[in-house]
Amino acid sequence: MSKAIISVEHLSKYYRLGEMQSGLSLKTMFGGKPKGASRDLWALKDVSFEVPKGEVMGVVGRNGAGKSTLLKILSRITDPTEGRAVVRGRVGSLLEVGTGFHPELTGRENVFMNGSILGMTHSEIRRKFDEIVEFSEIGDFIDTPVKRYSSGMFTRLAFAVAANMDPEILIIDEVLSVGDAAFQKKCLVKIRNLMKGGRTVIFVSHSIGSVAELCTCAILLHKGRILKSGSTSDVIEQYAKLIAQDTAAQTTRQDAAGYHGQAVSINSVTTRKANGMPDTVFDINDEVVVEIDYEIHAVLETLQLSVTISRNMGELFSSFDTDDLDMPLIRREPGRYRAVLHVPPHFFKAGSYSIAAHLGTISALLLDIPSAAQFTVEELSENTAYRSYKKERLGSVICPGTWTTTNLS
C-alpha cells in the first residue's frame, strides 16, 4: 500500500465544449447549429503522480494546461472522467479568490462556515478565530458582508482560513498575486511554517521564483498531460524551454513587422556566437553576442538602450545599459542603427534565458519588449563530468577564479 498522502492514478477529465446545459439547443436559439460549436476537450489525460507527506509540490504550465482542473479534482470539487485521486487527510483549498465564501454572509460567519466544511468543531473554530482575523488584517471589516470586500480583502481572509485551520494538505492555486507584496511575503512565511510542521502543500503559481523557493518537487503540465516531473529546478528549466519555444515561434511571426513605437522601433534582437553566426544554444565557454537593430523616427536629444536578461523565467541575471559603458546618452538623428552587446564566456550558468529590450530617453521609456529573444546555455565541455553529483552550479552566475595550492607539510 502506498505511503503517499496523495496518489493520482491515470487521471483524466473530459469536457464537451459548446453544449447547452439548460435544455435549449443552439438550433432553437439561433436557427441553426454553427459549424464547430461543440468539440471535445481532455483537460487532463492519463495523469499519474504521488506526493509523500510533508512535500511541497509545485504545479506549473501554460494557461489551459489543466492545472486548475487537477486541483479541483484533488479538492473534491469535481469528479474525474477516468482514473482516481486518493487524498489521505483534511484538505484546505484556496483555489480562487473567495471560493467557498457566501457573499451575503459576513467575514465572521464565513470563517465558521468554512471551518465546518473542513470538518472542524465549533469550539476548534472559536479557538482559531482570533489568529485567523489577526493574520488577515481585516479585523475592522470582519462583521461586514463579504460581497463588499475588495479582491485583496477576499484573498487575505480566504488564505487565513485555509492556512490556519490546521489542514493536513493545503492546496493553493495562483491567488497570492492578488495581495500586496507585504501580504504575499507573509503568506510565503506561513507556508514555510506549515512545511516545518510536516504539512503537505500543492502550490500552483506563475511566479517561478516562488515555486523555486518553496517547492521540493514539481510537475509540468502541458495540454493536460505531465510533460516533466521531478526536482523543482529540472521542471522549471523544462518549463522555461517550453516558453522559449512558444515565444520563438511568436517572435518569428513578429519579425516581419518589428516592434514599433511612435519615436523608435526595434526591428530585430538576435543572439550570435563570437564568430558572428546566429545561434540560440551556447556552451558555458562561449561568448554570447546580442545584436539589436533599431530605428529612430525623429530627432532624440538623448537615447539609452538597455537589455535585461533573466534565467528560467524568473531569476534575474543582469541588466546592461549603454550609458554604463562607452556609449553615454547622446543625440540621435533619424536613421537605422545596430547595437552589439558582448557577454564574455563563463558568466552564464546552464539554463534557459530570456532577453528584454528597452529604448528610452533620459526622461521617458519609449519602447519596452518584455521577451524579445531567448537562448539556452548548456555545459557541453567534457571536463564538467566530475560534477555529476551536483544538480547544478550554485549561485546566480559563474565567477571565474584562479586557484593555487601549496604543500605545507
C-alpha positions in Angstrom: 0.0 0.0 0.0 1.3 3.4 -1.0 2.6 5.6 1.9 1.9 8.8 -0.2 -0.6 11.2 1.2 -1.8 12.0 -2.3 -1.9 9.3 -5.0 -3.1 10.2 -8.5 -3.5 7.2 -10.9 -4.3 7.6 -14.7 -6.4 10.7 -14.0 -8.4 12.2 -16.9 -11.1 14.8 -17.2 -13.2 15.2 -20.3 -15.4 18.2 -21.3 -17.6 18.8 -24.4 -17.4 22.5 -25.1 -20.2 24.4 -26.6 -23.1 22.2 -25.3 -26.1 23.9 -23.7 -26.8 22.9 -20.2 -30.3 24.4 -19.8 -32.1 22.2 -22.3 -32.2 25.0 -25.0 -30.4 23.9 -28.1 -28.3 26.1 -30.3 -30.7 25.4 -33.1 -33.6 26.7 -31.0 -31.7 29.9 -30.1 -30.0 30.8 -33.3 -31.9 29.0 -36.0 -29.1 26.5 -36.7 -26.0 25.0 -35.1 -22.8 26.8 -36.1 -20.0 24.6 -37.5 -17.6 23.6 -34.8 -19.8 24.9 -31.9 -19.2 21.7 -30.0 -15.8 20.0 -29.5 -14.1 17.5 -27.3 -11.6 18.6 -24.7 -9.5 16.5 -22.4 -8.5 19.0 -19.7 -6.4 16.2 -18.2 -5.3 12.9 -19.8 -3.6 10.0 -18.1 -2.0 12.0 -15.3 -0.2 9.9 -12.6 2.0 11.0 -9.6 2.4 10.6 -5.9 3.1 13.2 -3.2 4.7 12.0 0.1 3.7 13.5 3.3 5.4 16.8 4.1 6.4 17.6 0.5 5.6 20.9 -1.2 4.9 20.1 -4.8 4.7 22.9 -7.4 2.5 22.6 -10.5 3.5 24.8 -13.4 2.3 25.1 -17.0 0.8 27.5 -19.6 -2.8 28.8 -19.2 -5.1 25.9 -20.2 -2.6 23.2 -19.3 -5.0 21.6 -16.8 -3.6 22.9 -13.5 -6.9 24.2 -12.1 -8.8 21.2 -13.2 -6.3 19.0 -11.4 -6.6 21.0 -8.1 -10.4 20.9 -8.3 -10.3 17.1 -8.5 -7.9 16.9 -5.6 -10.2 19.3 -3.6 -13.2 17.1 -4.4 -15.0 19.9 -6.2 -15.3 18.0 -9.4 -15.0 14.3 -10.3 -12.6 12.8 -12.8 -13.8 11.2 -16.0 -11.3 8.4 -15.7 -8.8 7.2 -13.1 -8.7 8.2 -9.5 -7.2 10.6 -7.0 -6.8 9.4 -3.4 -6.2 12.2 -0.8 -5.5 11.0 2.7 -6.1 13.8 5.1 -8.1 17.0 5.7 -7.7 19.4 2.8 -7.6 23.2 3.0 -8.2 24.6 -0.5 -7.6 28.1 -1.8 -8.5 27.8 -5.5 -9.9 31.2 -6.4 -10.5 34.5 -4.6 -13.4 33.9 -2.3 -14.0 30.3 -3.2 -16.4 28.9 -0.7 -17.5 32.2 0.7 -21.2 33.2 0.7 -21.4 36.8 -0.4 -24.3 37.7 1.9 -22.6 36.4 5.0 -20.1 38.4 7.0 -16.5 37.6 7.2 -17.1 36.1 10.7 -19.9 33.9 9.5 -17.8 32.7 6.5 -15.0 31.7 8.8 -17.3 29.5 10.9 -18.9 28.1 7.7 -15.6 27.3 6.1 -14.3 25.7 9.3 -17.4 23.5 9.5 -16.9 22.4 5.8 -13.3 21.4 6.7 -14.7 19.2 9.5 -13.8 21.4 12.5 -15.9 21.7 15.5 -17.4 25.0 16.7 -15.0 25.1 19.6 -12.0 24.4 17.4 -13.0 27.3 15.1 -13.5 29.7 18.1 -10.0 28.8 19.3 -8.5 29.7 16.0 -10.7 32.7 15.2 -8.6 35.4 16.6 -5.5 34.0 14.9 -7.3 34.0 11.6 -8.5 37.6 11.9 -5.1 38.8 13.0 -3.4 37.1 10.1 -5.9 38.5 7.6 -5.5 42.1 8.8 -9.2 42.9 8.1 -10.4 43.0 11.7 -12.4 46.2 11.2 -14.4 44.5 8.5 -14.9 41.1 9.9 -18.6 41.7 10.6 -19.2 43.2 7.1 -20.8 41.1 4.3 -18.0 39.8 2.1 -19.8 41.0 -1.0 -18.5 44.4 -0.1 -14.9 43.2 0.2 -12.2 44.1 -2.3 -10.3 41.3 -4.1 -7.4 41.9 -1.7 -9.6 41.5 1.4 -11.1 38.3 -0.1 -7.6 36.9 -0.5 -6.4 37.8 2.9 -9.4 36.2 4.7 -9.5 33.2 2.4 -5.8 32.4 2.8 -6.1 33.0 6.6 -8.9 30.5 6.9 -7.3 27.8 4.6 -3.9 28.1 6.3 -4.9 28.4 9.9 -7.5 25.6 10.1 -4.8 23.0 10.6 -5.2 21.3 7.3 -3.1 18.2 6.7 -3.0 19.2 3.0 -3.0 22.8 1.7 -3.9 23.4 -2.0 -3.1 26.8 -3.4 -4.0 27.9 -6.9 -2.5 31.3 -8.1 -4.2 33.6 -5.7 -1.3 35.2 -3.8 -0.7 37.5 -6.7 -3.9 39.4 -5.7 -2.5 40.6 -2.4 0.1 43.3 -1.9 3.9 42.5 -1.7 3.9 42.6 2.1 1.0 40.1 2.4 2.5 37.8 -0.2 5.6 37.6 1.8 3.6 36.9 4.9 1.8 34.1 3.1 5.1 32.6 2.0 6.4 32.6 5.6 3.2 30.9 6.7 3.7 28.2 4.0 7.2 27.6 5.2 6.0 27.2 8.8 3.4 24.7 7.5 6.2 22.8 5.8 8.2 22.7 9.0 5.1 21.3 10.7 5.0 18.4 8.3 2.1 19.7 6.2 1.8 18.8 2.5 1.3 21.6 0.1 0.3 21.7 -3.6 1.2 25.0 -5.0 0.3 26.4 -8.4 1.8 29.7 -9.4 3.0 31.6 -12.5 5.6 33.1 -10.2 8.5 30.8 -11.0 10.6 32.5 -8.2 8.1 31.4 -5.6 7.9 27.9 -7.0 11.7 27.6 -6.9 11.9 29.0 -3.4 9.1 26.9 -1.8 8.7 23.6 -3.6 10.7 20.5 -3.0 9.4 18.9 -6.2 7.3 19.8 -9.2 5.4 18.7 -12.2 4.9 20.5 -15.6 1.5 20.1 -17.2 1.2 20.7 -20.9 -2.1 20.2 -22.8 -3.5 18.1 -20.0 -0.5 15.7 -19.7 2.6 15.6 -17.5 5.5 16.8 -19.6 8.1 16.7 -16.8 8.2 15.7 -13.2 11.0 15.6 -10.6 13.2 18.2 -8.9 11.9 21.7 -9.0 15.0 23.0 -10.8 14.7 20.4 -13.6 11.0 21.1 -14.1 11.4 24.9 -14.1 14.2 24.6 -16.7 12.0 22.4 -18.9 9.1 24.9 -18.5 11.4 27.7 -19.5 12.4 25.8 -22.6 8.7 25.3 -23.5 8.0 29.0 -23.0 11.1 29.9 -25.1 9.9 27.6 -28.0 6.5 29.2 -28.0 7.9 32.7 -27.8 10.4 32.0 -30.5 7.6 30.9 -32.8 5.7 34.2 -32.0 8.9 36.2 -32.5 9.4 34.6 -35.9 5.9 35.9 -36.9 6.6 39.3 -35.2 9.9 39.9 -37.0 8.2 40.8 -40.3 6.5 43.8 -38.6 9.1 44.6 -35.9 8.3 46.3 -32.6 7.2 49.9 -33.2 6.8 52.9 -31.0 6.0 56.5 -32.1 9.6 57.7 -31.9 11.6 54.4 -32.2 11.3 50.9 -33.5 13.3 47.7 -32.7 13.5 45.7 -35.9 15.2 42.6 -34.5 17.0 41.1 -31.5 19.4 38.3 -32.4 21.9 36.2 -30.4 25.1 35.1 -32.1 28.3 33.2 -31.4 31.6 35.0 -31.3 32.2 34.1 -35.0 29.1 36.1 -35.9 26.8 33.1 -36.7 23.3 33.4 -35.3 22.6 30.8 -32.7 20.4 30.1 -29.7 22.3 27.3 -27.9 25.6 28.2 -26.2 28.2 26.4 -24.1 29.3 28.0 -20.8 32.7 28.6 -22.5 31.1 30.6 -25.4 30.8 34.4 -25.6 27.2 35.4 -26.1 26.7 38.3 -28.5 23.3 40.1 -28.5 22.7 42.2 -31.6 19.9 44.8 -31.7 18.8 46.6 -34.9 16.7 49.6 -34.1 15.4 52.7 -35.9 14.9 56.3 -34.9 12.0 58.1 -36.5 12.5 61.6 -35.0 15.5 63.5 -33.5 16.2 62.4 -30.0 18.3 64.6 -27.8 19.2 61.6 -25.6 18.9 57.9 -26.2 19.5 54.9 -23.9 19.4 51.3 -25.0 19.3 48.6 -22.3 18.7 44.8 -22.1 17.7 42.7 -19.1 18.5 39.0 -19.1 16.5 36.6 -16.9 17.2 32.9 -16.3 14.5 30.2 -16.2 11.7 32.9 -16.5 12.1 34.3 -13.0 15.8 34.6 -11.9 17.2 38.0 -12.9 20.7 37.5 -14.3 21.8 41.1 -15.1 21.0 44.2 -17.0 23.2 46.1 -19.5 22.8 49.8 -20.2 24.6 51.7 -22.9 25.2 54.7 -20.6 27.1 52.4 -18.2 29.8 51.7 -20.7 31.4 53.7 -23.6 28.1 54.9 -25.1 26.7 57.8 -23.0 23.3 59.4 -23.6 23.8 61.2 -26.9 21.8 62.9 -29.6 20.4 60.6 -32.2 19.4 61.6 -35.7 16.7 59.7 -37.6 18.0 56.5 -39.2 18.7 52.8 -38.7 21.3 51.7 -36.1 22.8 48.4 -34.8 23.9 47.9 -31.2 26.0 44.9 -30.2 26.5 43.6 -26.7 29.3 41.1 -25.9 28.9 39.0 -22.7 32.2 37.1 -22.0 32.5 33.3 -21.5 32.0 31.7 -18.1 29.3 34.1 -16.9 26.1 32.2 -17.7 25.1 29.0 -15.8 23.3 26.3 -17.7 19.7 27.2 -18.2 17.2 29.0 -20.5 17.4 32.7 -20.7 15.1 35.5 -21.9 16.1 38.9 -23.2 14.0 42.0 -22.6 14.9 45.1 -24.6 14.2 48.7 -23.7 14.7 52.0 -25.6 14.2 55.4 -24.0 15.4 58.9 -23.3 16.7 60.4 -20.0 13.1 61.2 -19.0 10.9 58.6 -20.7 10.6 54.9 -21.7 9.8 54.8 -25.4 9.7 51.1 -26.2 9.6 48.1 -23.9 9.7 44.5 -25.2 9.5 42.0 -22.2 10.6 39.0 -24.2 12.5 39.9 -27.3 14.7 36.9 -27.7 15.6 33.6 -26.0 18.7 31.4 -25.8 19.9 28.4 -23.9 23.2 27.7 -22.2 24.5 24.1 -21.6 27.5 22.5 -20.1 28.8 20.7 -23.1 32.5 20.5 -22.1 33.9 17.1 -21.2 35.6 18.5 -18.1 32.3 19.0 -16.4 31.7 15.3 -15.9 33.3 15.3 -12.5 30.5 17.4 -11.1 27.8 14.8 -11.9 27.0 14.5 -8.2 25.6 18.1 -8.3 22.3 19.1 -9.8 23.7 22.4 -11.0 26.3 25.1 -10.1 25.4 27.1 -7.0 24.8 30.9 -7.2 23.4 33.2 -9.8 26.5 33.4 -12.1 29.7 31.5 -12.8 32.5 33.6 -11.4 35.9 32.7 -12.9 38.8 32.5 -10.4 42.3 31.3 -10.0 43.4 28.6 -7.5 46.9 28.0 -6.1 47.8 25.1 -3.9 50.8 25.0 -1.6 52.1 21.9 0.2 52.6 23.0 3.8 53.9 19.6 5.1 
